[in-house]
Amino acid sequence: MKFDPQLTIAFNNSIPLEILELELCPTFVWEADTALYFNNKALLKKQGNEIYFGAVTHRSTKDLANAFGVGSANVVYLPFATDLRAQDVKQDKNICFIGSYFGSENVLIEEMPKMNYEEIRSVHSIFRQIERDPFTTKDILVDEYGLPPWLKNYYKKNLIHNLISNSVRAGILNELTDLDLQLYGSRDWVKVAYMSHELALCYHPEKVYSVKHNEDLYNSTKISINISHIQAVTGLPWRIRDIMATNSCLVSDDKEDLQVFNDFVKIPTYTDKYEARKLCKELLANEEWRREIVQGSQLAIESGHRFEHRLVILESLYGLKIVGSGEGSVLILDPAKFIHKSNTPWHVVRIVFMPNAKPAKISPFVMGLAWQATCLIPEQLSRKLFASVRKYASEYKGQRPVPIHPMDPPVSIIGDSSAFGPTVSSLEVSSLGTPAVKTKKGHGARFIAFLSKLVPKNFLRYAFRVMEEIAFVYEESHQK
């Protein structure tokens, strides 16, 4: 089958640069989060009026135009839609929430021990301002609050926004644990045990990602709650319309854009965690009220919030026929086919990228927060790779692997990046996939050069693009 697309729809501009460079077809950049979270923003600014943007709130039509220097004609108001359907099934769950655990606790954990009380109170004021107005600029925070240098980088990466959103989300959900809350989402939800064991024990570890998964969960739940990220000042997350299309009763934080449904239904809303609890208790006790909300919600969705309603607008923009009468199809690409073409068994390798830190100073908690990326390489190759990592770890500075956590499977960390010589300050990849390493001396460069001969170039292209500091975590289960 020839790959000959007519249109690429990229949410948050999340699309590999290699696809964009091929210039196969026009790209429509649809807002899933605010422009704060878009990928390759510099490239979008260069492209300017060559592309169209889809804004999901009236506010963001102006925000997108300003962020990327495009005219108003290139920003189309195109709010989220849903393809979920109501199903007549038994509702055996009281309340459910499907969503992410944003984490980012390390923003404070790493820095607070270095601060005095006055500095802590100053940071508290900055967080309060961002919570009031998530779009407060860095310049305002510097001028009015004295944004400390260490916090500037966290602000740039939106980690402060994630931390605040996480605190709000966990606080609201914690009020619902005794009402038979069912919690679904990323595995990181187990970390909420540091705050509340009750909430952590509401978590379901099974993956929920498909239309059917969401449809089955919402239809079998009496109340489904929405708790927005703070960036959604007026807008509505995807789950709003998904819930409204099913037989579950939506309860949401109070958002201005909910008014679009007022001709059909008044969605019950809350402004704090105590109101959320009170509202859920009242709705659980009143089946008739829930039924009225569900019926009105479904009418609202059918009035103009299905994907076919949105795709018609894209048809007019690009002069394409997108909406068809038959069933669609989905092709899920297997990354392994693009990395390695052989029948060799595959083995999952976990790579953790961390700041320079001595092994003795890495606590199990900090390790638990480390960002993990999963890559696939052939099992035989992974054994060679692990053996070479061990060799280099012991050869330079006598570093030895140390356990990460007693609850983990046999996993070890190889010191810090200086175990391979001087700190590898940055890694870049040329268009041919060859790593260019910037180091003060040669040991680190020699290790990476050795690694580049061992690992397929496509694997290196993926891994090196996201590396800033290096620490390898490897699994020993296949080495015994």
C-alpha positions in Angstrom: 0.0 0.0 0.0 1.4 3.3 -1.0 1.6 6.0 1.6 0.0 9.0 -0.1 -1.9 11.2 2.5 -4.0 14.1 1.5 -4.0 15.8 4.9 -2.1 15.4 8.2 -3.9 16.4 11.4 -1.3 17.0 14.2 -2.6 17.7 17.7 -0.2 20.0 19.5 1.9 19.7 16.4 3.0 16.3 17.6 4.4 14.9 14.4 7.9 13.6 13.6 10.0 16.2 11.8 10.9 13.6 9.2 7.2 13.5 8.1 7.0 17.2 7.9 10.3 17.4 5.9 8.8 15.1 3.2 6.1 17.7 2.5 3.7 15.0 1.5 0.5 17.0 2.1 -0.8 20.0 4.1 -0.7 19.8 7.9 -3.6 21.0 10.1 -2.4 21.8 13.6 -5.2 21.2 16.1 -5.0 22.5 19.6 -5.2 19.7 22.2 -3.5 21.8 24.9 -2.7 25.5 24.9 0.2 26.8 22.7 2.4 26.3 25.8 2.5 22.6 25.1 3.0 22.7 21.3 6.0 20.9 19.8 8.5 22.5 17.4 7.1 26.0 18.1 10.0 27.7 16.3 9.2 25.8 13.1 5.6 26.8 13.3 6.6 30.4 13.6 8.7 30.1 10.5 5.9 28.5 8.5 3.5 31.3 9.4 0.5 31.6 7.2 1.3 28.5 5.2 -0.7 26.3 7.7 -4.1 26.4 9.5 -4.5 26.1 13.2 -7.6 24.7 15.0 -8.5 26.5 18.2 -10.7 24.7 20.8 -11.8 27.9 22.7 -12.7 31.4 21.5 -9.9 32.7 23.7 -7.3 30.6 22.1 -8.1 31.8 18.6 -6.3 35.0 19.6 -3.6 33.2 21.6 -2.6 31.0 18.7 -2.5 33.9 16.2 -0.2 35.9 18.6 1.9 32.9 19.5 2.8 31.9 15.9 2.4 35.3 14.1 -0.4 34.3 11.8 -3.4 36.1 10.6 -6.9 35.5 12.1 -7.9 33.8 8.8 -5.4 31.0 9.6 -7.0 30.2 13.0 -10.2 28.3 12.9 -12.5 27.8 15.9 -12.8 24.0 16.0 -13.7 22.7 19.5 -13.3 19.0 20.5 -15.7 16.4 19.4 -16.5 12.8 20.3 -17.4 9.5 18.7 -18.4 7.7 21.9 -22.0 6.3 22.1 -24.5 5.5 24.8 -24.9 1.8 25.7 -27.6 0.2 27.8 -25.4 -1.6 30.3 -25.5 -2.1 34.1 -24.0 0.8 36.0 -22.0 -1.0 38.7 -19.6 1.9 39.5 -20.5 5.1 41.4 -17.8 7.6 40.2 -14.9 7.3 37.8 -12.1 9.5 36.6 -9.9 8.8 33.6 -6.9 11.1 33.3 -3.2 11.8 33.8 -1.1 12.1 36.9 1.1 15.1 36.0 3.7 14.7 38.6 6.5 17.3 38.6 7.0 17.0 42.4 10.7 17.3 41.9 10.2 21.0 41.2 10.0 21.5 44.9 11.6 18.4 46.3 15.0 19.2 44.8 15.1 22.9 45.7 13.2 23.4 48.9 16.0 22.0 51.2 18.2 24.8 49.8 15.8 27.6 50.7 15.1 29.6 53.8 11.6 30.3 54.9 11.4 33.7 53.3 12.5 32.2 49.9 9.9 29.5 50.3 7.1 32.1 50.9 8.3 34.0 47.8 8.0 30.8 45.7 4.6 30.2 47.2 3.5 33.6 45.9 4.7 32.8 42.4 2.8 29.5 42.4 -0.4 31.3 43.6 -0.1 33.8 40.8 0.3 31.1 38.2 -2.7 29.3 39.6 -4.8 32.5 39.3 -3.5 33.2 35.8 -1.7 30.3 34.1 -0.7 32.6 31.2 1.3 35.0 33.4 4.5 35.7 31.5 8.0 35.0 32.8 8.7 38.8 32.5 5.9 39.6 34.9 7.0 36.9 37.4 10.6 38.3 37.3 9.5 42.0 37.7 6.8 41.5 40.3 7.9 38.4 42.2 11.6 38.1 41.6 11.4 34.7 39.8 14.6 32.8 41.0 16.9 31.5 38.3 16.3 27.8 39.1 12.6 28.3 38.7 12.8 29.9 35.3 13.6 26.6 33.6 10.7 24.8 35.4 8.4 27.6 34.2 9.7 27.3 30.6 8.9 23.6 30.6 5.5 24.2 32.2 6.4 21.9 35.1 4.9 24.5 37.6 1.6 24.3 35.8 1.7 20.5 35.9 2.5 20.5 39.6 -0.3 22.8 40.5 -2.8 20.9 38.3 -1.7 17.7 39.9 -2.2 19.0 43.4 -5.7 20.3 42.6 -6.7 17.1 40.8 -5.5 14.8 43.6 -7.1 17.0 46.3 -10.5 16.7 44.6 -10.3 13.0 43.9 -9.2 12.4 47.5 -12.6 13.8 48.7 -14.4 11.1 46.7 -12.5 8.0 47.7 -15.3 6.8 50.2 -17.9 7.2 47.5 -16.6 4.3 45.5 -14.2 6.3 43.2 -12.7 4.3 40.4 -9.4 5.9 39.1 -7.9 5.1 35.7 -4.9 6.6 33.9 -1.1 6.4 33.7 0.8 4.2 36.1 2.2 7.3 37.8 -1.0 7.4 39.8 0.7 5.0 42.3 2.9 7.9 43.3 -0.1 9.6 44.9 0.4 7.2 47.8 2.9 9.8 49.1 -0.1 12.0 49.6 -3.0 9.6 50.2 -3.0 5.8 50.5 -6.8 5.9 50.1 -6.6 7.6 46.7 -3.8 5.3 45.5 -5.9 2.3 46.4 -8.7 3.5 44.1 -6.4 3.1 41.1 -7.0 0.5 38.4 -3.7 -0.6 36.7 -5.3 -1.8 33.4 -4.7 0.4 30.4 -7.6 2.6 29.2 -6.9 4.3 25.8 -9.3 3.2 23.1 -12.7 4.4 22.2 -14.2 1.2 23.4 -12.3 1.3 26.7 -13.6 4.8 27.5 -17.1 4.0 26.2 -17.4 0.9 28.4 -16.2 2.7 31.5 -18.3 5.8 31.2 -21.5 3.8 30.3 -21.1 1.6 33.3 -20.5 4.5 35.8 -23.2 6.6 37.4 -21.1 9.8 37.6 -17.9 10.7 35.7 -16.0 13.7 36.9 -14.0 16.2 35.0 -11.0 17.9 36.6 -9.2 20.2 34.2 -5.6 21.2 33.9 -5.1 24.8 35.0 -4.2 25.8 31.4 -7.9 25.1 30.5 -9.0 28.5 31.8 -12.3 28.6 29.8 -12.0 25.5 27.5 -13.2 22.0 27.8 -11.1 18.8 27.9 -11.8 15.9 25.6 -13.5 14.0 28.3 -16.3 16.5 28.6 -18.0 15.6 25.3 -17.0 11.9 25.7 -18.9 11.6 29.0 -21.8 13.6 27.7 -22.3 11.2 24.8 -22.7 8.2 27.1 -25.1 7.2 29.9 -22.8 8.6 32.6 -23.7 11.9 34.4 -21.1 14.6 33.9 -19.9 16.6 36.9 -17.3 19.3 36.0 -15.3 22.1 37.4 -16.9 25.4 36.4 -15.8 26.5 32.9 -17.2 29.3 30.8 -17.4 27.2 27.6 -19.9 24.8 29.2 -22.5 27.5 28.4 -22.5 26.2 24.8 -24.7 23.4 26.0 -27.2 25.5 28.0 -30.0 25.2 25.4 -30.0 21.4 26.2 -28.7 20.9 29.7 -27.3 22.7 32.7 -24.1 20.7 33.6 -23.6 20.5 37.4 -20.4 22.3 38.3 -18.2 22.8 41.4 -15.6 25.4 42.3 -13.7 23.5 45.0 -13.2 20.0 46.3 -15.9 20.3 49.0 -18.5 21.4 46.5 -17.4 18.5 44.2 -18.0 16.0 47.1 -21.4 17.5 48.0 -22.6 17.5 44.4 -21.5 13.9 43.8 -23.3 12.7 47.0 -26.5 14.5 46.0 -26.4 13.1 42.5 -25.8 9.5 43.7 -28.9 9.8 45.8 -31.1 11.3 43.0 -31.4 9.0 40.0 -34.0 11.1 38.3 -31.7 14.2 38.3 -28.9 12.1 36.8 -31.2 10.8 34.1 -32.3 14.4 33.1 -28.7 15.5 32.9 -27.7 12.5 30.8 -30.6 12.9 28.4 -29.9 16.6 27.9 -26.2 15.9 27.4 -26.8 13.4 24.7 -29.1 15.8 22.8 -26.4 18.5 23.1 -23.8 16.2 21.6 -26.0 15.2 18.6 -26.7 18.8 17.9 -23.2 19.5 16.6 -20.4 17.9 18.6 -19.6 14.8 16.6 -16.4 14.4 14.6 -18.4 14.5 11.3 -19.5 18.1 12.3 -15.8 19.1 12.7 -14.5 17.3 9.5 -17.0 19.2 7.3 -15.1 22.4 8.3 -11.8 20.8 7.3 -13.3 19.8 4.0 -14.1 23.4 3.2 -10.6 24.6 4.2 -8.7 22.2 2.1 -11.2 21.3 -0.7 -11.1 17.6 0.2 -13.8 15.0 0.7 -13.1 13.6 4.2 -16.5 12.5 5.6 -17.5 9.2 4.0 -20.5 6.9 4.3 -18.6 3.7 5.0 -16.5 2.6 8.0 -13.1 4.0 8.5 -9.9 2.1 9.3 -6.9 2.5 11.6 -3.4 1.4 10.8 -1.1 1.3 13.9 2.5 1.4 12.9 4.9 -0.9 14.8 8.1 1.1 15.7 10.1 -2.1 15.7 9.7 -2.4 12.0 11.4 0.9 11.5 14.3 0.2 13.9 15.3 -3.3 13.1 14.4 -5.7 10.2 15.2 -9.2 11.4 13.5 -12.1 13.1 15.8 -11.7 16.2 13.8 -11.8 19.4 13.2 -8.3 20.9 13.9 -7.2 24.4 12.6 -4.1 26.1 15.3 -1.8 27.4 14.5 1.0 29.8 16.6 4.1 29.6 16.4 6.8 32.3 17.8 10.2 31.6 18.8 12.0 34.8 20.8 15.0 35.9 24.3 14.3 37.1 23.9 12.7 40.5 26.2 10.5 42.6 24.6 7.0 43.1 24.8 7.4 46.9 22.6 10.5 46.7 19.9 9.0 44.6 17.1 8.0 46.9 14.4 5.4 45.9 11.8 8.2 45.8 13.8 10.4 43.4 14.5 7.3 41.3 10.7 6.7 41.2 10.2 10.1 39.7 12.9 9.6 37.0 11.6 10.0 33.5 11.6 6.6 31.7 11.5 6.1 27.9 11.1 2.6 26.4 13.0 1.5 23.4 13.2 -1.8 21.5 16.4 -3.4 20.4 17.2 -7.0 19.6 17.8 -9.3 22.6 21.2 -10.4 21.4 22.2 -6.8 20.8 20.9 -5.8 24.3 23.2 -8.4 25.9 26.2 -6.9 24.2 25.1 -3.4 25.1 24.7 -4.3 28.8 28.0 -6.1 28.9 29.7 -3.0 27.4 28.0 -0.7 29.9 29.2 -2.8 32.8 32.7 -2.8 31.4 32.8 1.0 31.0 31.2 1.6 34.4 33.9 -0.4 36.1 36.8 0.8 34.0 36.2 4.5 34.6 36.5 5.8 38.2 35.6 2.4 39.6 31.9 3.0 39.5 29.8 0.0 40.3 26.1 -0.6 39.5 23.9 0.0 42.6 20.3 -1.2 43.1 17.5 1.3 42.4 14.8 0.0 44.7 14.3 -3.3 46.5 10.7 -3.6 45.1 12.0 -3.4 41.5 13.0 -6.3 39.3 16.8 -6.8 39.0 17.6 -3.3 37.7 20.8 -1.3 38.2 22.0 2.2 37.6 25.4 3.0 36.3 26.7 5.8 38.4 26.3 9.2 36.7 27.4 10.4 33.3 30.9 11.1 34.6 31.3 7.3 34.9 32.1 7.4 31.2 34.6 10.3 31.5 33.8 14.0 31.6 30.1 15.1 31.7 28.5 14.7 28.4 27.0 18.2 28.2 24.8 17.6 25.1 24.2 15.1 22.3 23.1 16.0 18.8 22.2 13.9 15.8 22.9 14.9 12.3 20.5 14.1 9.4 22.3 10.8 8.9 21.8 9.8 12.5 25.4 10.0 13.6 25.9 11.2 17.2 28.0 14.3 17.7 29.2 14.4 21.3 30.4 17.6 23.1 32.8 16.7 25.9 35.8 18.2 27.5 37.9 15.1 27.0 37.7 11.8 25.2 36.3 9.0 27.4 32.6 9.9 27.1 33.1 10.5 23.4 34.8 7.1 23.0 32.0 5.4 24.8 29.3 7.0 22.6 31.4 6.2 19.5 31.6 2.5 20.6 27.8 2.6 21.3 27.1 4.0 17.9 28.7 1.0 16.2 26.6 -1.4 18.3 23.2 0.1 18.1 21.1 0.6 14.9 21.1 4.2 13.7 17.4 4.6 13.9 17.5 3.7 17.6 20.3 6.3 18.1 18.3 8.9 16.2 15.4 8.5 18.6 17.4 8.1 21.8 20.0 10.9 21.3 17.5 13.5 20.4 16.1 13.5 23.9 19.2 13.0 25.9 20.6 15.9 27.9 22.4 14.0 30.6 23.1 10.3 30.5 22.4 7.5 32.9 21.7 4.0 31.7 19.3 1.8 33.6 19.4 -1.8 32.4 17.6 -5.1 33.1 19.6 -8.2 33.9 16.9 -10.8 33.6 18.1 -12.1 30.2 21.8 -12.1 31.3 21.6 -15.0 33.8 
